[in-house]
Amino acid sequence: MLLAVSCKTPSESKIVGYYKAWYDFYMLSNSKDNLDSRLKYRADIDGLRGIAILLVLAFHSFPLVNIPGGFIGVDIFFVISGFLISTIIFKGLQNNTFSFRDFYTRRINRIFPSIIVVFIFVLVTGWFILLPNEFMSLGKHVMWGTGFLSNIVLYLETGYFDVAKDYKPLLHMWSLGIEEQFYLFIPAILLLSWKFIRKPLVAITGLFLISFWFNIRFTNLQPDAAFYFPFTRFWELILGIFLAYISIFYSSLILSSKKVLEILAWLGLALVIAGILLINEARQFPGWWALLPTLGTLLLIYTGPQAWLNRKVFSNRILVFVGLISYPLYLWHWPLLSFTRIGGFSLRSDVIALMVCLSFVLAWGTYKYIEQPIRFGSNKPAKAKFLLVLMFLIWMLGATVVGKFGFAGRYETFGANFDENYKQLQGMEVHTDSACQKLTFTSVGKSDFDYCRFNNLNGNGTVALIGDSHAGTLFEGLADELKKYKKNLLLLATSGCPTFYNVIAGADINDRKLCKEKTEKIFEFLTKSNDIEIVIIATRGLTYLTGEEAVTLNTDFVSENPIQTFSHGLTDTVSLLNGNGKKVFYVPENPGTGSMSPRDCLIFSDGRTLTEMECAVDKESVLRDRTDYIKIFNGIRDLIVIDPFLFLCTDKQCPILYRGVLLYSDKHHLSPYGSKFIAPYIMRYIMNPHTISNSKFQ
């Protein structure tokens, strides 16, 4: 079971009461619409909701549990929502009683109460445990969340330097954004197609095809957009609309054969299970893969209570209860898990299970004492207006947090070290120097590189620094050092792209295309520039050997082994640059911070809890992780390797703090202080290569 600790469920009589309350809601809230008996409460649908939320909970709470596709629970929710909401709309249209005012009043009274409570909770909790930049980010997410635009802001924030998902307590709001955006326009489309073309099925089919085409197209080209954009997700809700329309207006198409319904129900369950087992974060999702959970859900809803699976399994009282509280449970679980991780608490399974149990308790309390009293009873329009005012006030609170820059004064008690370290945690600003535009690039504009910086001193020669964002973090320190030698420093780098000759990398097709184009421009410029005598290559390294950003070659050399590809690409890079009179130095990956986060040291950098010795990574464990990586450099001629471990580690540890100041801005990027700390050592070896005692790893 997911909940190994003591989490009690309400008694059977209370659950039966919830059944009746839910049924009464459908009947009372739609009595004005004169809905007939076909709009009846379906316990199996709530049971299906229960399965969906349990999948999401398991995926978020226990990532090591082998439920790779647990996140498809959201896709199950989409189909269910499309079916239930469109059923209400179609019955209203059929009886000529549909009202936009009534529809949106019901949606506000259903959705706003729980989410307002959660917004207040995260703002209050964030005040006490979030850093200024994190609290300001939370304020921004609250602002967008009150307008149900969380999916848009999360898409805009995706990128190499994006804050880790654990530090976004409102990350899960993206799915609510998609649903509410769907509810914003689908009633009008259905009403117009009903009145003017009398064939809503035509409009529904057209919308489905357009949305599904966008889904396939964007999943291949821009997977982040495909995941977060509404028009790449609407088709999932439209599947539910298809079923609602057929069940109401073409009821003759509903099969009556119990044997066939049983087969279809089990087929639906098989599709959902296949989605859970076959879909994972490495798949291109949603894309074609999303058909598994959505079609499976469609079949389960279609077969209804006549199927044994729905009648006996999905109508189980415990599952139904979980389904009834699934909305507030979804709202509560992620902020609790996120704040637990942000607060630095142990991530042992018992601690996480405790947070899951607390999620259930808060969800049940929210459902019983906040959600139900507002949804049921009289004065629904007045309640909706009051909730709109409250939501606007929440928006103002979020805007205030943003406007006050996260109320940085909250941490005055941590002393001067906090102010200094907070600056380090911000990292290097990503921008392009105006001086870059004066260089003789071929077709290079401001947007051609993530980093283009030129420390032009009109000195005697230029050193080029190329690579990915790790090269970007070295710029400030190396620029200061090169002033002493009266040399210019040119930075040309692209995040997530190693900048090796004929090598490309990226999480998707679009990223790989950009990496290829930018790398070609860099080498075109370097090979033509006689002023550049030294080239420093700095990359993260390990990320290109595994995972989504594994390198591929843009040549006839083909290998499924990323290590061979990486080695071949670096060898060609050194050969090309050496052949054009450039001396090449390579700075491998930093030791990093391991499982720790620099912010963990930041809060306690004054020694109140963590000492400088405690805020460090075991050197041997880091070296073991990069064994295959460091072997690459031994076989490359004329490459001088400058190992960051020589400067960033002691005999046994690799500190995250040095003299009370952070060396890293995140788990693997150097902070500005770290850049200036390591730069003198790098320059000493560059200007005097013979002083390097061990330029090759053993």
C-alpha positions in Angstrom: 0.0 0.0 0.0 1.1 3.6 -0.6 0.4 4.6 3.0 2.5 2.5 5.3 1.9 4.6 8.3 -1.4 5.0 10.1 -3.8 6.9 7.9 -7.4 6.2 8.9 -10.3 6.6 6.5 -13.8 7.7 7.5 -16.4 5.1 8.5 -18.6 3.3 6.0 -21.6 5.4 7.0 -19.7 8.6 6.3 -18.6 7.4 2.9 -22.2 6.5 2.0 -23.0 10.0 3.1 -20.5 11.3 0.6 -22.1 9.2 -2.1 -25.4 10.9 -1.4 -23.9 14.3 -1.1 -22.2 13.9 -4.5 -25.4 12.7 -6.1 -27.4 15.5 -4.5 -24.9 18.0 -5.9 -25.5 16.9 -9.4 -29.3 16.9 -8.9 -29.6 20.1 -6.9 -27.0 22.2 -8.8 -28.6 21.2 -12.1 -32.3 21.1 -11.1 -32.9 24.3 -12.9 -31.6 22.6 -16.0 -34.2 19.8 -15.6 -31.6 17.1 -16.1 -33.1 13.6 -16.7 -32.1 10.4 -15.1 -29.2 9.8 -17.4 -27.1 12.4 -15.5 -26.6 10.1 -12.5 -23.8 9.8 -10.1 -21.1 7.3 -11.2 -19.2 5.9 -8.3 -16.8 4.1 -10.6 -15.7 7.5 -12.1 -14.7 8.7 -8.6 -12.9 5.4 -8.1 -11.0 6.1 -11.4 -10.2 9.5 -10.0 -8.9 7.8 -6.9 -6.6 5.7 -9.0 -5.4 8.8 -10.9 -4.5 10.7 -7.8 -2.8 7.7 -6.1 -0.6 7.4 -9.2 0.4 11.0 -9.0 1.1 10.7 -5.3 3.3 7.7 -5.8 5.2 9.3 -8.6 5.9 12.5 -6.7 6.4 11.0 -3.2 8.3 7.8 -3.9 10.3 8.3 -7.2 12.4 5.3 -6.5 9.3 3.0 -6.5 9.0 1.5 -9.9 6.0 3.4 -11.2 7.7 5.2 -14.1 4.5 6.5 -15.6 2.7 7.7 -12.5 2.4 11.2 -13.9 -0.2 9.9 -16.4 -2.7 10.3 -13.6 -3.1 13.8 -14.8 -4.1 12.6 -18.3 -6.8 10.4 -16.7 -8.1 13.5 -14.9 -8.3 15.3 -18.2 -10.5 12.7 -19.9 -12.8 12.5 -16.8 -13.1 16.3 -16.6 -14.0 16.6 -20.3 -16.7 13.9 -20.0 -18.4 15.3 -16.8 -18.3 19.0 -17.8 -19.5 18.5 -21.3 -22.3 16.2 -20.1 -23.6 19.1 -18.0 -23.3 21.5 -21.0 -25.0 19.1 -23.5 -27.9 18.4 -21.2 -28.4 22.2 -20.7 -28.3 22.7 -24.4 -30.7 19.9 -25.1 -33.2 21.3 -22.6 -32.6 24.9 -23.7 -31.6 25.8 -20.2 -27.8 26.3 -20.5 -26.6 29.5 -18.8 -23.0 30.8 -18.9 -23.7 32.5 -15.6 -24.8 29.3 -13.9 -21.9 27.3 -15.5 -19.2 29.6 -14.4 -20.8 30.1 -11.0 -20.6 26.4 -10.4 -17.0 26.2 -11.6 -15.9 29.1 -9.3 -17.7 27.6 -6.3 -16.1 24.2 -7.1 -12.5 25.2 -7.8 -11.8 28.5 -5.9 -12.3 27.6 -2.2 -9.6 24.9 -2.0 -7.1 26.6 -4.2 -7.4 29.9 -2.2 -6.6 28.0 1.0 -3.6 26.4 -0.6 -2.4 29.8 -1.9 -2.6 31.3 1.6 -0.7 28.3 3.0 2.2 28.4 0.5 2.6 32.2 1.0 2.7 32.0 4.8 5.0 28.9 4.7 7.2 30.5 2.1 7.7 33.6 4.3 9.5 31.5 6.9 11.6 29.1 4.8 12.2 30.5 1.3 15.1 32.6 0.3 14.3 36.0 -1.2 14.7 34.9 -4.8 12.7 31.7 -4.1 9.9 33.7 -2.3 9.8 36.2 -5.2 9.4 33.2 -7.6 6.6 31.9 -5.4 4.9 35.2 -5.5 5.1 35.2 -9.3 3.6 31.7 -9.4 0.8 32.8 -7.1 0.0 35.7 -9.4 -0.1 33.5 -12.5 -1.9 30.8 -10.6 -4.8 33.0 -9.6 -5.4 33.6 -13.3 -5.0 29.8 -14.0 -2.0 30.5 -16.2 0.6 28.4 -14.3 1.2 26.2 -17.3 2.3 29.3 -19.3 4.7 30.7 -16.7 6.2 27.3 -16.1 6.9 26.9 -19.8 8.5 30.3 -19.9 10.7 29.3 -17.0 11.9 26.0 -18.6 15.6 26.1 -19.4 19.1 25.2 -18.3 19.1 27.5 -15.3 15.6 26.9 -14.3 15.0 26.4 -10.6 14.7 22.7 -9.7 11.2 21.4 -9.5 11.5 20.7 -5.8 11.8 24.4 -5.2 8.5 25.2 -6.9 5.7 24.5 -4.4 3.1 25.4 -7.1 4.6 23.3 -9.9 1.6 21.1 -10.0 -0.8 23.9 -10.8 0.0 23.6 -14.5 -2.7 21.0 -15.1 -5.4 23.2 -13.4 -4.3 26.0 -15.8 -5.0 23.7 -18.8 -8.4 22.7 -17.5 -9.6 26.2 -16.7 -8.4 27.5 -20.0 -10.4 24.7 -21.6 -13.5 25.7 -19.6 -13.0 29.3 -20.7 -13.9 28.7 -24.3 -15.4 25.3 -24.8 -18.9 26.3 -23.6 -19.1 29.1 -26.1 -17.9 26.8 -28.9 -20.4 24.1 -28.1 -23.2 26.7 -27.8 -22.4 28.3 -31.1 -22.0 25.0 -32.9 -25.3 23.9 -31.4 -27.2 26.9 -32.5 -25.8 27.7 -35.9 -24.5 24.5 -37.5 -26.6 22.1 -35.4 -23.7 19.7 -35.6 -21.5 20.0 -32.5 -19.8 16.8 -33.4 -18.2 18.5 -36.5 -16.8 21.2 -34.3 -15.6 18.7 -31.7 -13.9 16.6 -34.3 -12.2 19.6 -35.8 -10.9 20.8 -32.5 -9.7 17.3 -31.6 -7.8 16.9 -34.9 -6.2 20.4 -34.6 -5.1 19.8 -31.0 -3.8 16.3 -31.6 -1.8 17.6 -34.6 -0.2 20.3 -32.4 0.5 17.6 -29.8 2.4 15.4 -32.2 4.2 18.3 -33.9 5.3 20.1 -30.7 6.2 16.8 -28.9 8.9 16.2 -31.6 10.1 19.8 -31.9 9.5 21.5 -28.5 8.6 18.9 -25.9 8.4 21.5 -23.1 5.8 23.4 -25.1 3.9 20.2 -25.9 3.8 19.4 -22.2 2.6 22.8 -21.0 0.7 24.4 -23.8 -3.1 24.2 -23.7 -3.7 23.5 -27.4 -1.4 20.5 -27.3 -3.5 19.1 -24.4 -7.1 20.0 -25.2 -7.5 16.8 -27.3 -7.4 14.8 -24.1 -10.4 16.6 -22.6 -12.1 16.5 -26.0 -12.0 12.7 -25.9 -14.3 13.0 -22.9 -16.6 15.4 -24.9 -16.9 12.8 -27.7 -18.1 10.2 -25.2 -20.5 12.6 -23.5 -22.0 13.6 -26.8 -22.5 10.0 -28.0 -24.0 8.9 -24.7 -26.6 11.7 -24.8 -27.5 12.1 -28.4 -26.5 8.7 -29.9 -27.4 6.4 -27.0 -28.2 3.6 -29.5 -24.4 3.4 -30.0 -23.9 2.4 -26.4 -23.4 -1.4 -26.5 -25.7 -3.5 -24.3 -23.8 -6.8 -24.6 -22.3 -7.4 -21.1 -19.6 -9.7 -22.5 -18.4 -7.0 -24.9 -18.5 -4.3 -22.2 -16.4 -6.6 -19.9 -13.8 -7.1 -22.6 -13.7 -3.3 -23.4 -13.3 -2.5 -19.7 -10.4 -4.9 -19.2 -8.9 -3.5 -22.4 -9.2 0.0 -21.0 -7.5 -1.1 -17.8 -4.7 -2.8 -19.8 -4.1 0.4 -21.8 -3.8 2.4 -18.5 -1.5 -0.2 -17.0 0.6 -0.2 -20.2 0.9 3.6 -19.9 2.0 3.3 -16.3 4.7 0.8 -17.2 5.9 2.0 -20.6 5.7 5.7 -20.2 8.5 7.5 -18.3 10.2 10.9 -18.2 12.5 9.9 -21.0 9.7 9.3 -23.5 8.5 12.1 -25.8 5.3 13.0 -24.0 2.5 13.6 -24.5 2.7 12.6 -28.2 1.4 9.3 -29.3 2.2 7.8 -25.9 -0.6 9.8 -24.3 -3.1 7.7 -26.2 -2.5 4.8 -23.8 -3.9 6.3 -20.6 -6.5 8.5 -22.4 -8.1 5.8 -24.6 -7.9 3.4 -21.6 -9.8 5.9 -19.5 -12.3 6.5 -22.3 -13.1 2.8 -22.4 -13.5 2.5 -18.7 -15.9 5.4 -18.6 -17.8 4.1 -21.7 -18.4 0.6 -20.2 -19.9 2.1 -17.1 -21.3 0.2 -14.1 -22.5 -2.7 -16.2 -18.8 -3.9 -16.4 -17.7 -5.9 -13.4 -14.5 -4.1 -13.2 -16.2 -0.7 -12.7 -19.0 -2.1 -10.5 -16.7 -4.0 -8.1 -13.2 -2.6 -8.3 -13.5 1.1 -9.2 -16.7 1.5 -7.1 -14.8 0.3 -4.1 -15.6 2.6 -1.2 -12.0 3.4 -0.3 -11.2 4.3 -3.9 -14.3 6.3 -4.2 -13.5 8.2 -1.1 -10.0 9.0 -2.4 -11.6 10.1 -5.6 -14.0 12.4 -3.8 -11.2 14.3 -2.1 -8.8 14.0 -5.1 -9.0 17.7 -6.0 -7.9 19.0 -2.6 -5.5 16.1 -2.3 -3.9 17.0 -5.5 -3.6 20.6 -4.4 -2.1 19.8 -1.0 0.4 17.0 -1.7 3.0 18.8 -3.7 3.4 21.9 -1.6 3.9 19.7 1.5 6.5 17.6 -0.3 8.2 20.6 -1.8 8.5 22.5 1.5 9.8 19.3 3.2 12.6 19.1 0.7 13.3 22.8 0.7 13.5 22.8 4.5 16.3 20.3 4.3 14.4 17.6 6.2 15.3 14.0 5.7 13.8 12.3 2.6 13.4 9.0 4.3 10.4 7.0 3.2 8.8 7.4 6.6 9.1 11.2 6.5 7.6 11.3 3.0 4.8 8.9 4.1 4.0 11.2 6.9 3.6 14.1 4.5 1.4 12.0 2.3 -0.8 11.2 5.3 -0.9 14.9 6.2 -2.0 15.5 2.6 -4.9 13.2 3.1 -5.9 14.8 6.4 -5.8 18.3 5.0 -7.6 17.2 1.8 -10.4 15.6 3.8 -10.7 18.7 6.1 -10.7 21.0 3.1 -13.3 18.9 1.3 -15.7 18.6 4.3 -15.3 22.0 6.0 -14.5 24.4 3.1 -15.4 22.9 -0.2 -18.8 21.3 0.6 -20.3 24.2 2.6 -19.5 26.6 -0.3 -20.6 24.4 -3.1 -23.9 23.3 -1.6 -26.8 25.4 -0.3 -28.1 28.8 -1.4 -26.6 32.1 -2.5 -24.3 30.5 -5.0 -23.9 33.7 -7.1 -23.0 35.7 -4.0 -20.5 33.1 -3.0 -18.9 33.1 -6.4 -18.5 36.9 -6.3 -17.0 36.7 -2.8 -14.5 34.1 -4.0 -13.5 36.2 -7.0 -12.7 39.1 -4.6 -10.7 36.8 -2.5 -8.8 35.5 -5.5 -8.0 39.1 -6.5 -6.6 39.8 -3.0 -4.4 36.7 -3.3 -3.2 38.0 -6.6 -2.3 41.3 -4.8 -0.4 39.4 -2.1 1.6 37.6 -4.8 2.3 40.9 -6.6 3.5 42.5 -3.3 6.0 39.6 -2.7 7.3 40.2 -6.2 7.4 44.0 -5.8 9.3 43.7 -2.5 11.8 41.3 -4.1 10.9 38.5 -1.8 11.3 40.6 1.4 15.0 40.1 1.7 15.0 41.8 5.0 13.6 38.7 6.6 17.1 37.3 6.8 18.9 40.2 8.5 19.5 38.1 11.5 21.9 35.9 9.5 24.5 38.6 9.3 26.9 39.8 6.6 27.7 36.3 5.4 24.2 35.8 4.3 24.2 38.9 2.0 27.5 37.9 0.4 26.4 34.3 -0.1 23.0 35.2 -1.4 24.8 37.1 -4.2 26.8 34.0 -5.0 23.7 31.9 -5.2 22.3 34.1 -7.9 25.1 33.0 -10.2 26.4 34.8 -13.3 24.0 37.0 -15.2 23.4 35.6 -18.7 23.8 38.3 -21.2 25.5 39.3 -24.4 28.1 42.1 -24.3 27.6 44.9 -26.8 31.2 44.6 -27.7 30.5 41.2 -29.3 28.5 42.9 -32.0 31.7 44.6 -33.3 33.4 41.3 -33.9 33.7 40.0 -37.5 31.3 37.1 -37.0 29.6 35.6 -40.0 25.9 36.2 -39.7 26.1 36.5 -35.9 23.5 38.5 -34.0 22.6 39.1 -30.4 20.5 36.0 -30.1 23.1 33.6 -31.7 24.7 32.6 -28.3 23.5 32.2 -24.8 26.8 33.8 -23.8 28.9 36.2 -25.9 31.1 38.4 -23.8 34.3 40.2 -24.8 36.7 41.7 -22.4 38.4 43.9 -25.0 41.5 45.6 -23.5 43.1 46.2 -26.9 45.7 43.8 -25.5 48.4 41.7 -27.1 46.3 38.8 -28.3 42.9 37.2 -27.4 42.1 34.1 -25.4 38.9 32.3 -26.5 36.7 30.6 -23.9 34.2 28.2 -25.5 31.9 25.5 -24.2 28.5 25.4 -22.4 27.3 27.2 -19.3 30.3 26.0 -17.4 32.4 28.2 -19.7 30.1 31.0 -18.9 30.7 30.8 -15.2 34.5 30.9 -15.7 34.4 34.2 -17.6 34.4 36.7 -14.8 37.3 35.1 -13.0 39.4 34.6 -16.1 38.7 38.1 -17.4 40.1 39.6 -14.2 43.2 37.4 -14.4 43.9 38.1 -18.1 44.0 41.8 -17.3 47.2 41.1 -15.5 48.6 39.7 -18.7 47.1 42.4 -20.9 45.2 39.9 -23.0 41.6 40.0 -24.2 39.1 37.3 -23.3 36.3 36.3 -25.7 33.5 34.0 -24.4 31.4 32.1 -26.9 29.1 29.5 -25.2 25.7 27.9 -25.5 23.9 26.2 -22.6 23.6 22.4 -22.9 25.9 22.3 -25.9 29.5 21.1 -25.5 30.8 23.1 -28.4 32.9 20.4 -29.9 33.6 20.3 -33.6 30.9 18.2 -35.5 29.2 17.3 -32.2 25.6 18.2 -31.2 23.7 17.7 -28.0 20.3 18.6 -26.6 17.1 17.4 -25.0 15.1 17.6 -28.2 15.3 18.2 -31.9 15.1 22.0 -31.6 17.9 22.1 -29.0 20.1 19.9 -31.1 19.5 22.1 -34.2 20.5 25.2 -32.3 23.5 23.5 -30.8 24.6 22.5 -34.3 24.1 26.0 -35.8 25.9 27.8 -33.0 28.8 25.4 -32.9 29.4 25.8 -36.6 29.5 29.6 -36.2 31.9 29.4 -33.3 34.4 27.2 -35.2 34.0 29.3 -38.4 35.0 32.3 -36.4 37.9 30.7 -34.5 39.5 29.1 -37.5 39.5 32.5 -39.4 40.8 34.6 -36.4 44.5 35.0 -36.4 44.4 37.0 -33.2 43.3 34.0 -31.1 46.2 31.9 -30.0 44.7 30.1 -27.0 41.4 28.3 -26.8 40.0 27.2 -23.4 37.2 24.6 -23.6 35.0 24.2 -20.4 32.0 21.9 -20.3 30.0 20.0 -17.8 31.0 16.7 -19.4 29.1 14.0 -17.6 25.7 15.2 -18.7 26.6 14.5 -22.3 27.4 10.9 -21.7 24.1 9.9 -20.2 20.5 11.0 -20.3 18.5 13.3 -22.6 21.5 15.4 -23.7 23.8 12.6 -24.8 26.0 13.7 -27.7 25.6 12.7 -31.3 27.9 13.4 -34.2 27.3 15.5 -37.3 29.7 13.4 -39.4 30.0 9.9 -40.9 31.3 8.6 -37.6 28.5 6.7 -36.0 28.5 5.2 -32.5 25.7 4.4 -30.1 28.3 4.9 -27.3 28.2 8.5 -26.1 31.7 8.1 -24.5 33.2 7.2 -27.9 31.2 10.1 -29.5 32.5 12.5 -26.9 36.1 11.3 -27.3 35.9 11.5 -31.1 34.4 15.0 -31.0 36.9 16.4 -28.6 39.8 14.8 -30.6 38.5 16.4 -33.8 38.1 19.7 -32.0 41.7 19.7 -30.7 43.0 18.6 -34.2 41.1 21.4 -36.0 42.2 24.1 -33.6 45.8 22.9 -33.4 45.9 22.9 -37.2 44.9 26.5 -37.2 47.7 27.5 -34.8 45.7 27.4 -31.5 46.9 25.9 -28.3 44.0 24.1 -26.6 43.3 23.7 -22.9 40.4 21.6 -21.5 38.7 22.3 -18.1 36.6 19.2 -17.2 33.6 19.2 -15.0 33.7 20.7 -11.5 33.4 18.5 -8.4 29.9 19.9 -7.8 27.9 19.7 -4.6 26.7 16.1 -4.8 23.4 15.5 -3.1 23.7 18.7 -1.2 22.4 22.1 -2.4 24.4 25.3 -1.9 21.3 26.9 -0.3 21.6 24.3 2.5 25.0 25.8 3.3 23.7 29.3 2.7 21.1 29.3 5.4 23.7 28.0 7.9 26.9 29.6 6.6 27.4 31.6 9.8 28.2 28.2 11.5 24.9 28.0 13.4 24.3 24.4 12.2 26.6 23.4 9.4 30.3 23.8 9.7 32.5 24.4 6.6 33.8 20.9 7.0 30.3 19.5 7.0 29.3 21.6 3.9 31.5 19.5 1.6 31.4 16.5 -0.7 33.5 13.3 -0.3 36.2 13.5 -3.0 36.5 9.8 -3.6 32.8 9.4 -4.3 32.9 12.1 -6.9 35.9 10.6 -8.6 34.3 7.2 -8.8 31.3 8.8 -10.6 33.5 10.2 -13.3 35.9 7.2 -13.9 34.9 6.6 -17.5 34.7 10.3 -18.2 38.3 11.1 -17.2 39.7 8.2 -19.1 38.7 10.0 -22.3 41.4 12.6 -22.1 44.3 10.1 -21.9 44.0 9.2 -25.6 43.9 12.8 -27.0 47.2 14.1 -28.3 48.1 17.8 -27.8 45.3 18.4 -25.3 46.3 20.0 -22.0 43.9 19.1 -19.2 43.5 21.4 -16.3 41.7 19.5 -13.6 39.4 21.6 -11.3 39.9 18.9 -8.6 43.4 20.2 -8.1 42.1 23.5 -6.9 38.6 22.7 -5.6 39.3 19.7 -3.4 41.5 18.8 -0.5 42.9 15.3 0.1 39.5 14.0 1.2 36.8 16.6 0.5 35.6 19.0 -2.1 34.3 22.0 -0.1 31.1 23.9 -1.1 32.2 26.8 1.1 35.6 28.4 1.3 36.2 30.9 4.0 32.5 31.1 4.6 31.6 32.0 1.0 29.9 29.7 -1.5 31.9 28.3 -4.4 28.8 27.2 -6.3 25.6 28.9 -7.3 23.8 25.5 -7.8 24.8 21.9 -7.8 27.4 22.2 -10.5 27.9 25.8 -11.7 30.6 27.9 -10.1 29.5 31.0 -8.3 31.1 34.4 -9.2 33.3 33.8 -6.1 34.1 30.3 -7.2 35.1 31.6 -10.6 37.4 34.2 -9.2 38.8 31.6 -6.8 39.8 29.1 -9.5 40.8 31.5 -12.2 44.4 32.3 -10.9 45.2 28.6 -10.8 43.9 28.0 -14.3 45.8 31.0 -15.7 49.0 30.0 -14.0 49.0 26.7 -15.9 47.9 28.3 -19.2 50.7 30.9 -19.1 53.2 28.3 -17.9 52.0 24.9 -19.2 55.1 23.1 -18.1 54.1 23.7 -14.4 51.2 21.2 -14.8 52.4 18.1 -12.9 49.5 15.9 -14.0 47.7 17.1 -17.1 46.4 13.6 -17.8 44.2 11.7 -15.5 45.5 8.4 -14.2 
